[in-house]
Amino acid sequence: MSSFFDITASDTLVLVDFFADWCGPCKTMSPILKEVKDSLGDTIKIIKVDVDKNKRLATALNIQGIPTLVLYKNSQILWRQSGVVTKKDIVSKINEYL
C-alpha cells in the first residue's frame, strides 16, 4: 500500500480532503468532490484522509480546521483551503495547474 507521501509525490495533481465523519461541512464537501472528479477525470487524484484516524499526519501537516483541501503535485503544496469550497472554485484552482 502506498503511503500518503508517496501518493502526493505524484506528478499528477492530487487533491487531499482532510475530513472527519462527524463533521457536517465535511459531509457537504463529499458530493462536491465527486462532481469535481467527474468533471476532471484522470487529470487529478482525489484522496480523503480522516483526521481522527490519522492524527499524526493531520498534526504534522498543521490541519487545524476541517474540511481542509490541499492540492499537491510532486510533493509540493500548490493550494490549501479550509471550509466548504464550491465545485467552480475547486475546478478553477486546479485548472491553474493543469
CNS distance restraints for C-alpha pairs under 8 A (distance, minus, plus):
assign (resid   2 and name CA) (resid   6 and name CA) 5.95 0.50 0.50
assign (resid   2 and name CA) (resid   7 and name CA) 6.50 0.50 0.50
assign (resid   3 and name CA) (resid   7 and name CA) 6.34 0.50 0.50
assign (resid   4 and name CA) (resid   8 and name CA) 6.29 0.50 0.50
assign (resid   5 and name CA) (resid   9 and name CA) 6.08 0.50 0.50
assign (resid   5 and name CA) (resid  75 and name CA) 7.19 0.50 0.50
assign (resid   6 and name CA) (resid  10 and name CA) 7.05 0.50 0.50
assign (resid   7 and name CA) (resid  14 and name CA) 7.65 0.50 0.50
assign (resid   8 and name CA) (resid  14 and name CA) 6.08 0.50 0.50
assign (resid   8 and name CA) (resid  72 and name CA) 5.78 0.50 0.50
assign (resid   8 and name CA) (resid  73 and name CA) 6.33 0.50 0.50
assign (resid   8 and name CA) (resid  74 and name CA) 6.45 0.50 0.50
assign (resid   8 and name CA) (resid  75 and name CA) 5.18 0.50 0.50
assign (resid   8 and name CA) (resid  76 and name CA) 7.94 0.50 0.50
assign (resid   9 and name CA) (resid  72 and name CA) 7.68 0.50 0.50
assign (resid   9 and name CA) (resid  73 and name CA) 6.31 0.50 0.50
assign (resid   9 and name CA) (resid  74 and name CA) 4.20 0.50 0.50
assign (resid   9 and name CA) (resid  75 and name CA) 4.19 0.50 0.50
assign (resid   9 and name CA) (resid  76 and name CA) 7.72 0.50 0.50
assign (resid  10 and name CA) (resid  14 and name CA) 7.44 0.50 0.50
assign (resid  10 and name CA) (resid  73 and name CA) 6.00 0.50 0.50
assign (resid  10 and name CA) (resid  74 and name CA) 5.13 0.50 0.50
assign (resid  10 and name CA) (resid  75 and name CA) 7.11 0.50 0.50
assign (resid  11 and name CA) (resid  73 and name CA) 5.48 0.50 0.50
assign (resid  11 and name CA) (resid  74 and name CA) 5.08 0.50 0.50
assign (resid  12 and name CA) (resid  43 and name CA) 6.75 0.50 0.50
assign (resid  12 and name CA) (resid  44 and name CA) 6.14 0.50 0.50
assign (resid  12 and name CA) (resid  45 and name CA) 7.17 0.50 0.50
assign (resid  12 and name CA) (resid  73 and name CA) 6.16 0.50 0.50
assign (resid  12 and name CA) (resid  74 and name CA) 7.72 0.50 0.50
assign (resid  13 and name CA) (resid  43 and name CA) 6.94 0.50 0.50
assign (resid  13 and name CA) (resid  44 and name CA) 4.92 0.50 0.50
assign (resid  13 and name CA) (resid  45 and name CA) 6.26 0.50 0.50
assign (resid  13 and name CA) (resid  71 and name CA) 6.86 0.50 0.50
assign (resid  13 and name CA) (resid  72 and name CA) 5.79 0.50 0.50
assign (resid  13 and name CA) (resid  73 and name CA) 4.95 0.50 0.50
assign (resid  13 and name CA) (resid  97 and name CA) 8.00 0.50 0.50
assign (resid  13 and name CA) (resid  98 and name CA) 7.95 0.50 0.50
assign (resid  14 and name CA) (resid  44 and name CA) 5.72 0.50 0.50
assign (resid  14 and name CA) (resid  45 and name CA) 4.65 0.50 0.50
assign (resid  14 and name CA) (resid  46 and name CA) 5.74 0.50 0.50
assign (resid  14 and name CA) (resid  47 and name CA) 7.36 0.50 0.50
assign (resid  14 and name CA) (resid  71 and name CA) 5.69 0.50 0.50
assign (resid  14 and name CA) (resid  72 and name CA) 5.07 0.50 0.50
assign (resid  14 and name CA) (resid  73 and name CA) 6.30 0.50 0.50
assign (resid  15 and name CA) (resid  44 and name CA) 7.16 0.50 0.50
assign (resid  15 and name CA) (resid  45 and name CA) 6.14 0.50 0.50
assign (resid  15 and name CA) (resid  46 and name CA) 4.73 0.50 0.50
assign (resid  15 and name CA) (resid  47 and name CA) 6.36 0.50 0.50
assign (resid  15 and name CA) (resid  69 and name CA) 6.69 0.50 0.50
assign (resid  15 and name CA) (resid  70 and name CA) 5.71 0.50 0.50
assign (resid  15 and name CA) (resid  71 and name CA) 4.45 0.50 0.50
assign (resid  15 and name CA) (resid  72 and name CA) 6.32 0.50 0.50
assign (resid  16 and name CA) (resid  46 and name CA) 5.86 0.50 0.50
assign (resid  16 and name CA) (resid  47 and name CA) 4.98 0.50 0.50
assign (resid  16 and name CA) (resid  48 and name CA) 5.74 0.50 0.50
assign (resid  16 and name CA) (resid  49 and name CA) 6.98 0.50 0.50
assign (resid  16 and name CA) (resid  69 and name CA) 5.55 0.50 0.50
assign (resid  16 and name CA) (resid  70 and name CA) 5.14 0.50 0.50
assign (resid  16 and name CA) (resid  71 and name CA) 6.30 0.50 0.50
assign (resid  16 and name CA) (resid  72 and name CA) 7.80 0.50 0.50
assign (resid  17 and name CA) (resid  46 and name CA) 7.43 0.50 0.50
assign (resid  17 and name CA) (resid  47 and name CA) 6.20 0.50 0.50
assign (resid  17 and name CA) (resid  48 and name CA) 4.66 0.50 0.50
assign (resid  17 and name CA) (resid  49 and name CA) 6.02 0.50 0.50
assign (resid  17 and name CA) (resid  67 and name CA) 6.70 0.50 0.50
assign (resid  17 and name CA) (resid  68 and name CA) 5.95 0.50 0.50
assign (resid  17 and name CA) (resid  69 and name CA) 4.74 0.50 0.50
assign (resid  17 and name CA) (resid  70 and name CA) 6.76 0.50 0.50
assign (resid  18 and name CA) (resid  48 and name CA) 6.01 0.50 0.50
assign (resid  18 and name CA) (resid  49 and name CA) 4.81 0.50 0.50
assign (resid  18 and name CA) (resid  50 and name CA) 5.96 0.50 0.50
assign (resid  18 and name CA) (resid  51 and name CA) 6.18 0.50 0.50
assign (resid  18 and name CA) (resid  58 and name CA) 7.88 0.50 0.50
assign (resid  18 and name CA) (resid  63 and name CA) 7.77 0.50 0.50
assign (resid  18 and name CA) (resid  66 and name CA) 6.34 0.50 0.50
assign (resid  18 and name CA) (resid  67 and name CA) 5.56 0.50 0.50
assign (resid  18 and name CA) (resid  68 and name CA) 5.15 0.50 0.50
assign (resid  18 and name CA) (resid  69 and name CA) 6.29 0.50 0.50
assign (resid  19 and name CA) (resid  23 and name CA) 7.13 0.50 0.50
assign (resid  19 and name CA) (resid  26 and name CA) 5.65 0.50 0.50
assign (resid  19 and name CA) (resid  48 and name CA) 7.07 0.50 0.50
assign (resid  19 and name CA) (resid  49 and name CA) 6.18 0.50 0.50
assign (resid  19 and name CA) (resid  50 and name CA) 5.08 0.50 0.50
assign (resid  19 and name CA) (resid  51 and name CA) 5.89 0.50 0.50
assign (resid  19 and name CA) (resid  66 and name CA) 5.54 0.50 0.50
assign (resid  19 and name CA) (resid  67 and name CA) 4.97 0.50 0.50
assign (resid  19 and name CA) (resid  68 and name CA) 6.99 0.50 0.50
assign (resid  20 and name CA) (resid  26 and name CA) 6.75 0.50 0.50
assign (resid  20 and name CA) (resid  50 and name CA) 5.19 0.50 0.50
assign (resid  20 and name CA) (resid  51 and name CA) 5.87 0.50 0.50
assign (resid  20 and name CA) (resid  52 and name CA) 6.34 0.50 0.50
assign (resid  20 and name CA) (resid  66 and name CA) 7.37 0.50 0.50
assign (resid  20 and name CA) (resid  67 and name CA) 7.76 0.50 0.50
assign (resid  21 and name CA) (resid  26 and name CA) 7.52 0.50 0.50
assign (resid  21 and name CA) (resid  27 and name CA) 7.57 0.50 0.50
assign (resid  21 and name CA) (resid  50 and name CA) 7.46 0.50 0.50
assign (resid  23 and name CA) (resid  27 and name CA) 6.54 0.50 0.50
assign (resid  23 and name CA) (resid  66 and name CA) 7.50 0.50 0.50
assign (resid  23 and name CA) (resid  67 and name CA) 7.87 0.50 0.50
assign (resid  24 and name CA) (resid  28 and name CA) 6.57 0.50 0.50
assign (resid  25 and name CA) (resid  29 and name CA) 6.47 0.50 0.50
assign (resid  25 and name CA) (resid  66 and name CA) 7.76 0.50 0.50
assign (resid  25 and name CA) (resid  67 and name CA) 6.67 0.50 0.50
assign (resid  25 and name CA) (resid  83 and name CA) 7.12 0.50 0.50
assign (resid  25 and name CA) (resid  84 and name CA) 6.19 0.50 0.50
assign (resid  26 and name CA) (resid  30 and name CA) 6.66 0.50 0.50
assign (resid  26 and name CA) (resid  66 and name CA) 6.81 0.50 0.50
assign (resid  26 and name CA) (resid  67 and name CA) 5.16 0.50 0.50
assign (resid  26 and name CA) (resid  84 and name CA) 7.43 0.50 0.50
assign (resid  27 and name CA) (resid  31 and name CA) 7.87 0.50 0.50
assign (resid  28 and name CA) (resid  32 and name CA) 7.19 0.50 0.50
assign (resid  28 and name CA) (resid  84 and name CA) 7.24 0.50 0.50
assign (resid  29 and name CA) (resid  33 and name CA) 6.07 0.50 0.50
assign (resid  29 and name CA) (resid  67 and name CA) 7.67 0.50 0.50
assign (resid  29 and name CA) (resid  84 and name CA) 6.17 0.50 0.50
assign (resid  29 and name CA) (resid  85 and name CA) 7.39 0.50 0.50
assign (resid  30 and name CA) (resid  34 and name CA) 6.41 0.50 0.50
assign (resid  31 and name CA) (resid  35 and name CA) 6.29 0.50 0.50
assign (resid  32 and name CA) (resid  36 and name CA) 6.29 0.50 0.50
assign (resid  32 and name CA) (resid  86 and name CA) 6.97 0.50 0.50
assign (resid  32 and name CA) (resid  87 and name CA) 5.69 0.50 0.50
assign (resid  33 and name CA) (resid  37 and name CA) 6.17 0.50 0.50
assign (resid  33 and name CA) (resid  46 and name CA) 7.79 0.50 0.50
assign (resid  33 and name CA) (resid  87 and name CA) 7.20 0.50 0.50
assign (resid  34 and name CA) (resid  38 and name CA) 6.11 0.50 0.50
assign (resid  35 and name CA) (resid  39 and name CA) 6.10 0.50 0.50
assign (resid  35 and name CA) (resid  87 and name CA) 7.06 0.50 0.50
assign (resid  36 and name CA) (resid  40 and name CA) 6.11 0.50 0.50
assign (resid  36 and name CA) (resid  87 and name CA) 6.03 0.50 0.50
assign (resid  36 and name CA) (resid  90 and name CA) 7.41 0.50 0.50
assign (resid  36 and name CA) (resid  91 and name CA) 6.51 0.50 0.50
assign (resid  37 and name CA) (resid  41 and name CA) 5.34 0.50 0.50
assign (resid  37 and name CA) (resid  42 and name CA) 7.94 0.50 0.50
assign (resid  37 and name CA) (resid  44 and name CA) 7.24 0.50 0.50
assign (resid  37 and name CA) (resid  45 and name CA) 7.82 0.50 0.50
assign (resid  37 and name CA) (resid  46 and name CA) 7.23 0.50 0.50
assign (resid  40 and name CA) (resid  44 and name CA) 6.59 0.50 0.50
assign (resid  40 and name CA) (resid  91 and name CA) 7.86 0.50 0.50
assign (resid  43 and name CA) (resid  98 and name CA) 7.73 0.50 0.50
assign (resid  49 and name CA) (resid  54 and name CA) 7.09 0.50 0.50
assign (resid  50 and name CA) (resid  54 and name CA) 6.08 0.50 0.50
assign (resid  51 and name CA) (resid  55 and name CA) 5.38 0.50 0.50
assign (resid  51 and name CA) (resid  57 and name CA) 7.77 0.50 0.50
assign (resid  51 and name CA) (resid  58 and name CA) 5.79 0.50 0.50
assign (resid  54 and name CA) (resid  58 and name CA) 6.25 0.50 0.50
assign (resid  55 and name CA) (resid  59 and name CA) 6.02 0.50 0.50
assign (resid  56 and name CA) (resid  60 and name CA) 6.02 0.50 0.50
assign (resid  57 and name CA) (resid  61 and name CA) 6.12 0.50 0.50
assign (resid  58 and name CA) (resid  62 and name CA) 6.05 0.50 0.50
assign (resid  58 and name CA) (resid  63 and name CA) 5.10 0.50 0.50
assign (resid  58 and name CA) (resid  64 and name CA) 7.94 0.50 0.50
assign (resid  59 and name CA) (resid  63 and name CA) 6.09 0.50 0.50
assign (resid  59 and name CA) (resid  64 and name CA) 7.93 0.50 0.50
assign (resid  63 and name CA) (resid  68 and name CA) 7.09 0.50 0.50
assign (resid  65 and name CA) (resid  82 and name CA) 6.36 0.50 0.50
assign (resid  65 and name CA) (resid  83 and name CA) 7.53 0.50 0.50
assign (resid  66 and name CA) (resid  82 and name CA) 6.24 0.50 0.50
assign (resid  66 and name CA) (resid  83 and name CA) 6.31 0.50 0.50
assign (resid  67 and name CA) (resid  82 and name CA) 5.71 0.50 0.50
assign (resid  67 and name CA) (resid  83 and name CA) 5.27 0.50 0.50
assign (resid  67 and name CA) (resid  84 and name CA) 6.75 0.50 0.50
assign (resid  68 and name CA) (resid  80 and name CA) 7.15 0.50 0.50
assign (resid  68 and name CA) (resid  81 and name CA) 5.64 0.50 0.50
assign (resid  68 and name CA) (resid  82 and name CA) 4.09 0.50 0.50
assign (resid  68 and name CA) (resid  83 and name CA) 6.14 0.50 0.50
assign (resid  69 and name CA) (resid  80 and name CA) 5.62 0.50 0.50
assign (resid  69 and name CA) (resid  81 and name CA) 5.30 0.50 0.50
assign (resid  69 and name CA) (resid  82 and name CA) 6.21 0.50 0.50
assign (resid  70 and name CA) (resid  77 and name CA) 6.80 0.50 0.50
assign (resid  70 and name CA) (resid  78 and name CA) 7.61 0.50 0.50
assign (resid  70 and name CA) (resid  79 and name CA) 5.78 0.50 0.50
assign (resid  70 and name CA) (resid  80 and name CA) 4.40 0.50 0.50
assign (resid  70 and name CA) (resid  81 and name CA) 6.62 0.50 0.50
assign (resid  71 and name CA) (resid  77 and name CA) 5.82 0.50 0.50
assign (resid  71 and name CA) (resid  78 and name CA) 5.47 0.50 0.50
assign (resid  71 and name CA) (resid  79 and name CA) 5.13 0.50 0.50
assign (resid  71 and name CA) (resid  80 and name CA) 6.34 0.50 0.50
assign (resid  71 and name CA) (resid  94 and name CA) 7.92 0.50 0.50
assign (resid  72 and name CA) (resid  76 and name CA) 5.38 0.50 0.50
assign (resid  72 and name CA) (resid  77 and name CA) 4.67 0.50 0.50
assign (resid  72 and name CA) (resid  78 and name CA) 5.66 0.50 0.50
assign (resid  72 and name CA) (resid  79 and name CA) 7.45 0.50 0.50
assign (resid  73 and name CA) (resid  77 and name CA) 6.81 0.50 0.50
assign (resid  73 and name CA) (resid  78 and name CA) 7.07 0.50 0.50
assign (resid  79 and name CA) (resid  93 and name CA) 7.92 0.50 0.50
assign (resid  81 and name CA) (resid  85 and name CA) 7.85 0.50 0.50
assign (resid  85 and name CA) (resid  89 and name CA) 6.51 0.50 0.50
assign (resid  85 and name CA) (resid  90 and name CA) 6.65 0.50 0.50
assign (resid  86 and name CA) (resid  90 and name CA) 6.28 0.50 0.50
assign (resid  87 and name CA) (resid  91 and name CA) 6.01 0.50 0.50
assign (resid  88 and name CA) (resid  92 and name CA) 5.98 0.50 0.50
assign (resid  89 and name CA) (resid  93 and name CA) 6.13 0.50 0.50
assign (resid  90 and name CA) (resid  94 and name CA) 6.14 0.50 0.50
assign (resid  91 and name CA) (resid  95 and name CA) 5.98 0.50 0.50
assign (resid  92 and name CA) (resid  96 and name CA) 6.62 0.50 0.50
assign (resid  93 and name CA) (resid  97 and name CA) 7.37 0.50 0.50
assign (resid  94 and name CA) (resid  98 and name CA) 6.62 0.50 0.50
